[in-house]
Amino acid sequence: MKRRDFIRNTAIGATAVACSQTQTGSIAQSTKKVRWRLASSFPRSLDTLFGSSNVLAEQVKLMTNGNFQIKVHPAGELVPPFEVLDSVQQGSIQIAQSASYYFIGKNPALAFDSTVPFGMTSRQQSAWLHTGGGLELIHELFSDFNIINFPAGNTGAQMGGWFKKEVHSMQDMQGLRMRIPGMGGKAMARMGVAVQNIPGGEIYTSLERGAIDATEWVGPYDDEQLGLHEVAPFYYYPGWWEPGPSLSFFVNKDEWNRLPSDYKAVFKAACRVAEANMQARYDTQNPQALARILAKGIQLRPFAKDILDAAFTASQELLEEYSSKDKSFNKVFSAWKKAKEQSFTWFGTTEATYAGYAFSKK
């Protein structure tokens, strides 16, 4: 790492830690009054996912002595869930919180800002974005939309979702109506699944009324919050399409450029606090929620090997096809692929070996 990058990253990290621990006073010197509106793609009921936005707003307000404030709005209150990027691009709101894979119709390479099937885990994704050059590549993509993006948190590896009937093999996947977005949805479509993209707040009703046969969301804590265990008895794993999905804050570039330099530093530090907080909360809440769900009689099932094999093949073919047809996708994919291969070699050497042994000794 270059010396100036090390100093910059260390300063940002130290500021975030100091602010999250001491909760005292203003760090910023500017007294400029700034008022932003944030629109999330997620409902308020998902207090950890949506809550990342509240953490950001709280930290920014704290570090500027109330001079820089962000008013947070849940999905649909200001903007429909899947229109937040457009609203930031147009300048009707200053900032949004969402998952970039919702917007691969605009540029498929945006998926790498979040996750792709059989991609990196949360730690690997964070490392690539923050210190492996990933964020710089993604910034280039978002510049086409007059947006600058910042990581907003990660859920960790997700579950495979809720199914009304058991799926024993690829034959059972044919024609299955499933809610699943992003590149995972495109891979599922290649596998014969009838894919739908439905906002989080509408999933329960769609599954309950039979509009869909299965759905994925996040993991035990959020899935329990949405009540998905009440309308589908089979809970599958793993969520191979989202092994470590990052969320993002989208900021209008014109608004960003108007901020004083110390407010920019504060905002970046606040993003790091929000990012770390989300992962920590999920890692605490998911084990507890899984125990509660299983106690209610939900049946936990692993995906069959032939389903995982078909998913892996479909996913790799999908990424390679995009790479061969789209120069911007290929640029990001090539860098991401190299980083992934190196990371998998390292993590597979010690982390996976340890986990494979120690986790079985629970």
N, C-alpha and C positions, 0 to 999 in steps of 0.2 A: 504494500500500500504506500502511496506517496505521502510524504510527511505532512503536507497541508491537508490532505484528506483525513489522515489520522487525527490531526488536531481538531479539524472541523467536527468529525463524528464523535470524538471524545467529548468535546464541549457540549454538543447537543445532548448526548447521553447523560452527561453530568447534570446539565440543566434540568432534564426531565426527572431524573432521580431526586434531585434536590427539591424540586417543586412538589413531587408526589409525596415526599416524606415530610417536609417541613410545613407545607401548607401556610406559608407566611409571606405576606407582603408582595410588592411588585418587583419583577425583575426588569421589565422594560423601562426605558428612560423616556420614551415618547409619551405625550399626553393627548395625542390625536384621538378623537372619538370615531370609532368604527363600529358599524352595526351591520351584521350579515344575517341572512336567512339561509338555513340549511334544510334541504328536503331529502328525506331518506327513502329508500326503496322498501323499507321494512316497517311492520306495525310496531306500535309502542309496547305491545304485550311481550314481544321478544326482547326482554330487558337486557340481555347480554349482547345480542347482535345489534339491535337498535341503540343499546346503551353506550356503545362506542362513541356515538355522536355526542351524547351528554357528557361523557368524560372529556372529550375534546373541548366542548364549550366551557365546561367548568375550569379546566386548566388554563385556557386562554384568558378567561375573565380574571382568574386569580393572579396570573403572572403579569397582567397589565393594569392591576388595580381597578378593574372594571371599565377601563377605557375601550377595550376591544371586546365586544360581546357578539355571540352567535346564538340566534334563536333557532331551536331545533324543532322540526316538524316531522311527524311520522308519515308513512306512505299514504298518499291520497289526500292529505290535508291541504297541501299547496299544489302538488303535482302528482299525477298518476305514477305508480311505482316504476314503470319502464320508460318514463319520459323525463327522468331527472337529468340525464346527460344533455338532452336537447335544451332544457331550461337553463342549465349552466352555460352551455355554448352560446345561447342567445342573450344571456345576461339578465334574464328575468329573476334569477336567484344567483347568489354568489357562490354557493357551495352545495354539493350533494354527497350523500353516502350511498354506495351501491356496490355491486359486484360487476366487474368489467366484462365478464363473460355474457352478461345479459345483452351486450351491445355488439356481439361479433358480426351481426348483420351489417354494421357500419364498417368494420375492419376486423377480419377474423383473428388477426394477431393480438387484438386486445385481450384475448383469452389468457395470454401468458402473464398478464398483470394479476390474474386471479389463480386459475389452475386449468390443467388439461388432463384428460384421462391417463392414468398410469404415470403421472408426473411426480413432482417433488412433494415431500412432506412439508409440514409447516416450517420447521427449522431450516430445511433446505431452501424453500421458497424465500424465506426472509433473508437468508444469507445471500442468495443470488440477487435479490432486489437491492439490498442495502450496500453490500460490499463486493458483489460479483459483476457489477455493470448492468444488471437488469433494469434498474430504475431509469437509468439514462436512456436505454433503448425504448422503454415504454413512454418516457416523456416525449420522445420524437413522434410517436404515434398520436398521442393526445394533442400535440401542438396543432395538428390538422383541424382540431375542434375548438381551438382557442382555449384549451384547458391544460392545467398542470395537475398531476395526480400525486397523491401521497398514500402509502399503505395505512389502512385504518384498523387492522386486526386480522386474526386468522382463527378459524374454528377448530383447526386440527383435522385429522382424517375423519371423514364423515361416514355415516352408516349407509347401507344400500337401500334402505327405505322400507315402506309399508306395503304389503300385498294382501289382497282379499283372499287369494288362493295361493297354495304352494306352487313354486316353480322348480320342478325337478331337473329340467334340462332345457336346451335351446328350443325344443318343440313347444314348450309351455310359454315361451316368450313371443311367439308369433302372434301378431295382432293385439298383443296386450296394450291397453291404453294407459300410458304412464306419464305423469308430470315429471319432466326432467329438462333443465335448460342447458345452454352452453354446448361445448364440444362433446360432452357426455351424451347430450340429447341427439346430436348428429350421429354419434357412434351407435347409439341404441337404435336409431332409425335404420341404420345399415343392417342391424341384427333382426329386423322385422317387427320392431316395437312401434306402435302408433304413438308418437311423441307429442306432448302438449306442454306449453309453458304457461304456468298459472302463478300469479302473485301469492306470496305466503299467506296473506289474509283470506284467500279464497280456497285454499287447498282442502280444508276440512269439509266444507260443504260439497265440493266437487266429488270427493271420495265417498262421502256419506250418501249422496244421491245417485251414485253409480255413473257419473259422467266420466270417471277414470277408474281403472282397476288397481292402480298402484301409484305411489308417489314417493319421491325422495325429498328430504328437506335438509336437515343438518345432522342432528344426533339426539341422544336421549333427552337432554334437558329442553331443547327447543321443541322437539317433537311432542314431548309431554305437555308443554305450554300450549301447543296448538290442538291437543286432544286427539292426535292421530291414532293413538292406541285404542281409542274408543270405537273406531270405525274400520279397523283392519287388524286381524289377529297375528299375522306373520311379519316378523321384523328381520330383514336380511342384512348381511354384511359380507364384504366391506363395500364402501362407496368408492369403487375403483376410479370413478370419474372425478372425484374430488378428494385427493389424498392430502391436500394441504392448501385449501382455498383462501386467498387473501381478499379482504374487502378493501375498498379505496374511498378516499375523499377526493372528489372532483372540484377543483377551484377554477373559476373564471380567470383567465390570464390577465385581463385588463384590471380586474379587481386586485389580483395578486400583485401586479406591478405598482399599484397605488399604495400598497402597505409600506410603512417605514421599515427599514432594515431590521430593527429590533423586534418588531411585530412578526416579521417573517421567521426570525429565529425562534420566537416564542411559539408560533404556530407549528413549526417543525418539531419542536420539543414536545408539544402537547400531543401531536400525532403519535409520537413514540410511546408516550404514556398510555394513550388509548389502545394502541396496538398490543402492547404487553399485557394490559389489563384484560383484554378480551380473551386471549389465549389462556391466561391463568385462571380466569373464571370458568371457562369451559372445562379445563382439566380438573377443576374441583367439582363442578356441578354434574358433568356427564356420568361419572361413576355412581353418584348417589341416585340420579334419575333412572339409570339403567336398572338398579336394584329395585326401585319402586315399580317400574314398569313390569319387570319379570314377576314380581310378587302378585301382580294382577292377572297372571295367567297368559301373558303374551309369549308366543313361541319364537325363540331366537333361531335363525337358520343361516348357515353360510351358503353363498352362491355355489352351485355345482361347478366342478372344474371345467366342463365343456362350455359353460356360460362365460366363465372368466377367460378361457382361451379364445373364444369367439370375440369377446369384447376387446381383448388385447390386440388381436389381428385387425379388427375393424378400426380401432383407435390409431394404430400405427399407420395404416393405409391412409386414413383421413388426414393425418398431420403431414405425411409425405406428399400427398396430392396437393394440399394447400401450398406447401413449400415449393413445389414445382411450377405452380401457376402464379404465385404472388410474390413479388420481390421484397416487399416490406415484411411479409410473413416469413420468408426464407431468412432474412437478415436476423430477425429475432429468434426464430426457431434454431438456426445454426448455433448461435451463441448459447441459447438455453440448453440445447441438446448436449453440447460439450460439457457445460457445467453440470448437467444432470448425470452424465456418465461418470465424471470424476467424483461427484458427491455420492453416487450409488456404490462406487467401489469402496470409498472410505467408510460410509455408514454400514455397508454390507459386511465389512471386515470385523468391526467390533460392536457397533450398536445392535445390529440384527442378531449376531451370535449371542450377545448378552441377553437380549429380549427373548429370544427363542428358548433359552434355558431358564432364565430367572422368572419370566412371566408364568411358566408352567408350574412353578413351585409355590404359587399363591396359597 
